[in-house]
Amino acid sequence: MANSEVNPSEPTPARPTWVRHEVLLLLTLAAAIAYLTRNAVSVAESTIRDDVGFSIRQSGWLMSAFFWCYAALQVPCGTVASRFGSKLAMLVFVAMGSFAALLIGGAPVFWLLLVAQVLMGAAQAGMFPVSCFSLSHWVPLAHRSFACGMLAAGMQVGAIVAALSTGSLMEAMDWRWVFVLFAVPGFLWLWVFWLSFRNRPEQHPYVNDEELALIRADGSNDVGPENPPIPWDKILLNVSLWFLCGQQMCRAAGYMFFASWFPTFLQKTQGVSVKDSGYLQALVYAGSLAGALLGGMLTDWIWRRTGSVKLSRNGVGAAFLLGCALLILSAWFVKSTLLAVLLLSVGALFASMAGPCAFAATIDIGGKHVPQVYGSMNMAGNFAAASCPILVAELFSWSSNWTIVLLVFALIYLMGACCWVMVDCDQRIVGHGEVGLEKR
């Protein structure tokens, strides 16, 4: 009979190191810090407006200024990672964002607040294409949607902390010192990131062969040279990318309502205080947080069970945006503040569940050109987001009816569900002279 016992003289196979998880944690923390500073502005909006002295229309432009710059610079800033590497790009962008938070706290007049918002928009325009680009190097396909969900969850954690803490901190200190305080985590993050991050797994001294093999197992992370030529003609003419941009526009516009005017919406329609409106906004963000994690896990689970990118991307995206539209429509009919916010929170959860599959789709379609594809999608989405605060302000100025916005956003999410039907995530963009299959 064969000896089944393990020979003690044989070396134990090495386990993969966990550096990929540390990279994901760092990128998730950066996302949380970014959303902490950008969402604190919406909670403090009425206080800043009264203290500095400007109109509600100017406030709409102030909140949208971030998103105009954020949208316009998505592709240029994302391309910085292709040219100079993810590490240098992230260091520059996070430093810019932290300085912008300091500038908000110190701005004595409206135009300096506007400059700070523009600077923060430019900084964060590069952070997320670069983060997605890094995930394409560090995370295998079978776990990529969950990683994208973690990144999205980090955004929501930052938003929740902003919603829960900004109002309370403003009761204890001047609003200007709140923004100075919120700038500190970014500067601390820069030091840790500088010491521990590398652009690719093979460059990291603590990644062993087993972890590198795990990351490279399906071949989808082998993105070739550091600086491939960018096939703009193929990117701009990719029909699937057009509809991917369409669903992102719908999701971003809907999310922007919650991130900008939602506290004021509650204050005006339900008579809640600034502090309580921040708590209720946090409830919606909690739905988005849960949705980001659940959506990532569900998308990866469907892909592992079926091997179908269409089901795991298009199916998840369309189904949950449709569900979100129906829940927002239901909130329009109810009178209870708590019930309406609960419906909107579940709707936000559904919309957020469609987020990780969209992030993963940019990696599926982008191939070696993820920063440009992700940047194009996010640019389109944030042009819609930039328009949202102005649209809501004008809609209220015209109708004096805050509740009508719920009908508008239910329709917007329905349009997003329709866009997912037309996306083909199997069609990968391959540049001129690149070796590879366009059809995965």
C-alpha positions in Angstrom: 0.0 0.0 0.0 1.3 3.4 -1.0 2.5 5.6 1.8 0.0 8.5 2.1 1.9 10.3 4.8 3.6 13.6 4.0 7.3 13.3 4.1 8.5 15.8 6.8 11.7 16.4 4.8 9.8 17.9 1.9 9.4 21.7 2.1 5.9 23.0 2.7 4.6 24.9 -0.3 4.8 28.6 0.2 1.5 30.5 0.6 0.8 33.6 -1.5 1.6 36.8 0.3 -1.1 39.4 0.9 0.3 42.5 -0.6 -2.5 42.7 -3.1 -4.9 43.2 -0.2 -2.8 45.9 1.3 -2.8 47.7 -2.1 -6.6 47.4 -2.2 -6.8 48.8 1.4 -4.7 51.8 0.5 -6.8 52.6 -2.6 -10.0 52.2 -0.6 -8.7 54.6 2.1 -7.8 57.1 -0.5 -11.4 56.9 -1.9 -12.8 57.4 1.7 -10.6 60.4 2.3 -11.7 61.9 -1.1 -15.4 61.5 -0.4 -15.0 62.8 3.2 -13.8 66.2 2.0 -16.1 66.5 -1.0 -19.3 65.5 0.8 -18.7 67.7 3.9 -19.4 70.7 1.7 -23.1 69.6 1.1 -23.8 69.2 4.9 -22.2 72.6 5.7 -23.7 74.3 2.6 -26.3 76.5 4.3 -23.9 77.5 7.1 -21.1 78.4 4.6 -23.6 80.3 2.5 -24.9 82.4 5.4 -21.4 83.1 6.8 -19.6 84.0 3.6 -22.7 85.6 2.1 -23.9 84.4 -1.3 -27.2 83.3 -2.9 -28.7 79.8 -3.3 -28.0 80.0 -7.0 -24.4 80.8 -6.3 -24.4 77.8 -3.9 -25.6 75.6 -6.8 -22.7 76.8 -8.9 -20.3 76.3 -6.0 -21.3 72.7 -5.5 -21.3 72.0 -9.3 -17.9 73.6 -9.9 -16.2 70.6 -8.4 -18.0 68.3 -10.8 -17.4 70.4 -13.9 -13.7 70.2 -13.3 -13.8 66.6 -12.1 -15.6 65.6 -15.2 -13.5 67.6 -17.7 -10.2 66.3 -16.4 -11.1 62.6 -16.0 -9.3 61.5 -19.2 -6.3 63.9 -19.1 -5.6 63.1 -15.4 -6.2 59.4 -15.9 -3.6 59.4 -18.7 -1.0 60.7 -16.2 -1.0 57.2 -14.7 -0.2 55.7 -18.1 2.6 58.2 -18.6 4.2 58.5 -15.2 2.9 55.5 -13.2 0.2 55.1 -10.7 2.4 55.8 -7.6 3.5 59.3 -8.7 0.0 60.2 -10.0 -1.7 59.2 -6.8 0.8 61.1 -4.6 0.2 64.3 -6.6 -3.6 64.0 -6.7 -4.1 63.2 -3.0 -1.8 66.0 -2.0 -3.8 68.5 -4.2 -7.1 67.3 -2.7 -5.8 67.7 0.9 -4.5 71.2 0.1 -7.9 72.1 -1.4 -9.7 71.1 1.8 -7.4 73.5 3.7 -8.2 76.2 1.2 -12.0 75.7 1.8 -11.4 76.2 5.5 -9.4 79.4 4.9 -11.4 81.0 2.1 -13.0 84.4 3.2 -14.8 85.1 0.0 -17.0 83.2 -2.6 -14.5 83.2 -5.4 -11.8 81.5 -3.3 -14.3 78.8 -2.3 -14.9 78.3 -6.0 -11.1 78.0 -6.6 -10.9 75.4 -3.9 -13.7 73.4 -5.3 -12.1 73.5 -8.8 -8.8 72.3 -7.3 -10.4 69.5 -5.4 -12.2 68.5 -8.6 -9.0 68.4 -10.5 -7.3 66.3 -7.8 -10.1 63.7 -7.6 -10.5 63.5 -11.3 -7.2 61.6 -11.4 -7.6 59.5 -8.3 -10.2 57.1 -9.5 -9.0 56.3 -13.0 -5.6 55.7 -11.4 -7.1 53.5 -8.7 -9.0 51.5 -11.3 -5.8 51.2 -13.4 -4.0 49.8 -10.3 -6.7 47.2 -9.7 -6.2 46.0 -13.3 -2.6 45.2 -12.3 -3.1 43.9 -8.8 -6.4 41.9 -8.8 -7.3 38.8 -10.8 -10.5 38.7 -12.9 -12.4 36.4 -10.5 -12.2 38.9 -7.7 -12.1 42.2 -9.6 -15.7 43.2 -9.2 -15.4 42.8 -5.4 -12.3 44.9 -5.5 -14.2 47.5 -7.4 -17.0 47.2 -4.8 -14.5 47.8 -2.0 -13.3 50.9 -3.8 -16.9 52.1 -4.1 -17.5 51.2 -0.5 -14.6 53.4 0.5 -16.3 56.3 -1.2 -19.4 55.6 0.8 -17.5 55.3 4.1 -16.1 58.8 3.5 -19.5 60.1 2.6 -21.1 58.6 5.7 -18.4 60.0 8.0 -18.9 63.4 6.4 -22.6 63.2 6.9 -22.4 62.0 10.5 -19.6 64.1 11.8 -19.7 67.4 9.9 -22.9 68.8 11.6 -21.7 67.6 15.1 -18.2 69.1 14.6 -19.8 72.4 13.5 -21.6 72.5 16.8 -18.2 72.2 18.6 -16.0 74.4 16.4 -16.2 76.9 13.5 -16.9 75.3 10.2 -13.6 76.5 8.8 -11.7 74.3 11.4 -13.8 71.3 10.4 -12.3 71.5 6.9 -8.8 71.9 8.3 -9.4 68.8 10.4 -10.7 66.9 7.3 -7.4 67.7 5.4 -5.2 65.9 7.9 -6.0 62.2 6.9 -4.9 62.9 3.3 -1.4 64.1 4.4 -1.0 61.0 6.7 -2.1 58.7 3.8 0.6 60.2 1.5 3.4 59.1 3.8 2.2 55.5 4.1 1.5 55.2 0.3 5.0 56.5 -0.5 6.6 53.8 1.6 4.5 50.8 0.6 3.0 51.1 -2.9 4.5 49.9 -6.2 2.9 50.3 -9.7 2.9 46.5 -10.4 3.2 43.3 -8.4 6.5 42.2 -9.9 8.1 45.5 -8.7 7.1 45.0 -5.0 9.8 43.4 -2.8 7.3 41.6 -0.6 5.3 39.9 -3.4 6.3 36.2 -3.6 6.1 34.0 -6.7 2.9 32.4 -5.4 1.1 35.7 -5.1 2.3 36.8 -8.5 1.1 33.6 -10.0 -2.3 34.0 -8.4 -2.6 37.5 -9.7 -1.6 36.5 -13.2 -3.5 33.2 -13.2 -6.1 34.2 -15.9 -3.8 36.4 -17.9 -6.1 39.4 -17.7 -3.6 41.4 -15.7 -0.8 41.2 -18.2 -1.3 44.7 -19.6 2.0 44.8 -21.5 4.3 47.8 -21.7 4.0 50.7 -19.3 3.2 53.3 -21.9 1.3 51.8 -24.9 0.0 54.1 -27.7 -3.5 55.2 -27.1 -6.0 54.2 -29.9 -8.4 57.2 -29.5 -10.2 56.3 -32.7 -11.2 52.8 -31.3 -12.0 54.2 -27.9 -14.3 57.0 -29.2 -16.0 54.8 -31.7 -16.7 52.0 -29.3 -20.6 51.8 -29.1 -20.5 49.8 -25.9 -18.5 52.5 -24.2 -21.2 55.1 -25.3 -23.9 53.2 -23.5 -21.6 52.5 -20.5 -21.2 56.3 -20.4 -25.0 56.6 -20.6 -25.7 54.4 -17.5 -22.9 56.2 -15.6 -24.6 59.6 -16.4 -27.8 58.3 -15.0 -26.2 56.8 -11.9 -24.0 59.9 -11.2 -26.9 62.4 -11.6 -29.0 60.4 -9.2 -26.2 60.0 -6.7 -25.4 63.7 -7.0 -28.9 64.6 -5.7 -28.2 62.7 -2.5 -24.6 64.2 -2.2 -25.6 67.8 -2.7 -29.2 68.9 -2.2 -30.6 66.0 -0.2 -30.0 67.6 3.3 -31.5 70.9 2.1 -34.4 68.9 0.5 -35.1 67.3 3.9 -34.8 70.7 5.7 -37.3 72.3 3.4 -39.8 69.5 2.9 -39.8 67.9 6.4 -38.5 70.7 8.6 -35.5 68.7 10.0 -32.5 70.4 11.5 -29.1 70.6 9.7 -27.7 68.0 12.1 -30.6 65.5 11.6 -30.5 66.0 7.9 -26.9 64.9 8.0 -27.9 61.8 9.9 -30.7 61.0 7.4 -28.3 61.6 4.5 -25.9 59.1 6.2 -28.7 56.5 6.1 -28.9 56.8 2.3 -25.1 56.6 2.2 -25.3 53.4 4.3 -27.5 51.9 1.6 -24.9 52.8 -1.0 -22.1 51.3 1.1 -23.9 48.0 1.5 -24.8 48.0 -2.2 -21.2 48.5 -3.3 -20.0 45.5 -1.3 -23.0 43.3 -2.2 -22.9 44.3 -5.8 -19.2 43.4 -6.1 -19.7 40.0 -4.4 -22.8 39.2 -6.5 -21.1 40.2 -9.8 -18.1 38.0 -9.1 -20.3 35.1 -7.9 -22.4 35.2 -11.1 -19.3 35.2 -13.2 -17.7 32.3 -11.3 -20.9 30.3 -11.6 -21.8 31.0 -15.2 -18.7 32.3 -16.8 -20.9 34.9 -18.5 -19.7 38.5 -18.5 -23.0 39.5 -19.9 -25.0 38.2 -17.0 -22.6 39.4 -14.4 -22.3 42.9 -15.8 -25.4 43.7 -17.9 -27.8 41.6 -15.9 -26.8 43.1 -12.6 -26.6 46.7 -13.8 -30.0 46.7 -15.6 -31.9 44.8 -12.9 -30.8 47.0 -10.0 -31.1 50.3 -11.7 -34.7 49.3 -12.6 -35.4 48.4 -9.0 -33.9 51.8 -7.9 -36.3 53.7 -10.2 -39.3 51.9 -8.8 -38.3 52.5 -5.2 -37.7 56.2 -5.8 -41.1 56.4 -7.5 -42.6 54.7 -4.4 -41.0 57.3 -2.1 -42.9 60.0 -3.9 -46.2 58.6 -2.7 -45.5 58.3 1.0 -45.9 61.0 3.6 -43.7 59.6 6.4 -40.2 61.1 6.5 -38.7 57.9 7.9 -40.5 55.6 5.4 -39.5 57.9 2.5 -35.9 57.9 3.5 -35.9 54.1 4.0 -37.3 53.7 0.5 -34.7 56.0 -0.9 -31.9 54.2 1.1 -32.9 50.9 -0.4 -33.0 52.6 -3.8 -29.5 54.0 -3.2 -28.4 50.4 -2.3 -29.8 49.1 -5.6 -28.1 51.9 -7.6 -24.9 51.2 -5.8 -25.1 47.5 -6.6 -24.8 48.5 -10.2 -21.6 50.3 -9.5 -19.0 47.6 -9.2 -20.1 45.9 -12.4 -19.6 49.3 -14.2 -16.1 49.7 -12.8 -15.3 46.1 -13.8 -16.7 46.7 -17.3 -14.2 49.5 -17.9 -11.4 47.0 -17.2 -13.1 44.3 -19.4 -13.5 46.7 -22.3 -10.3 48.8 -21.7 -7.7 46.1 -21.9 -4.4 48.0 -21.8 -6.2 51.4 -21.9 -8.2 51.3 -18.6 -7.4 54.9 -17.5 -8.8 56.3 -20.8 -11.9 54.0 -20.8 -12.7 54.5 -17.1 -11.9 58.2 -17.5 -14.3 58.5 -20.4 -17.1 56.8 -18.5 -16.6 58.8 -15.4 -16.2 62.0 -17.3 -19.6 61.5 -18.9 -21.1 60.6 -15.5 -19.7 63.7 -13.8 -20.8 66.1 -16.5 -24.3 64.9 -15.6 -23.4 65.2 -11.9 -22.2 68.7 -12.4 -25.5 69.7 -14.1 -27.5 68.1 -11.3 -27.2 70.8 -8.5 -28.0 73.6 -11.1 -30.9 71.6 -12.4 -32.4 71.1 -9.0 -31.9 74.7 -8.0 -33.5 75.9 -11.2 -36.3 73.4 -10.9 -37.1 74.6 -7.3 -36.8 78.3 -8.4 -39.3 77.6 -11.1 -41.8 75.4 -9.3 -41.2 76.0 -5.6 -41.8 72.2 -5.3 -39.0 70.1 -3.9 -40.8 66.8 -4.2 -41.0 66.8 -8.0 -37.3 66.0 -8.1 -38.2 62.4 -7.1 -40.1 61.9 -10.2 -37.3 63.3 -12.3 -34.7 60.9 -10.8 -37.0 57.9 -11.0 -37.1 58.5 -14.8 -33.3 59.0 -14.9 -32.6 55.6 -13.2 -35.0 53.9 -15.6 -33.0 55.3 -18.6 -29.8 54.0 -17.0 -31.3 50.5 -16.9 -32.0 50.7 -20.6 -28.4 51.7 -21.4 -27.1 48.5 -19.8 -29.0 46.4 -22.4 -26.7 47.8 -25.1 -23.3 47.3 -23.5 -21.1 44.5 -24.8 -18.4 43.9 -22.2 -16.8 41.1 -24.2 -15.6 43.6 -26.8 -12.1 44.6 -25.7 -10.3 47.7 -27.1 -7.0 46.6 -28.7 -4.7 49.3 -29.9 -2.9 49.5 -33.3 -0.1 47.0 -33.4 -1.0 45.4 -30.1 -1.1 41.6 -29.8 -4.3 40.2 -28.5 -7.9 39.3 -29.3 -10.5 42.0 -29.4 -13.1 39.4 -28.4 -12.3 38.0 -25.0 
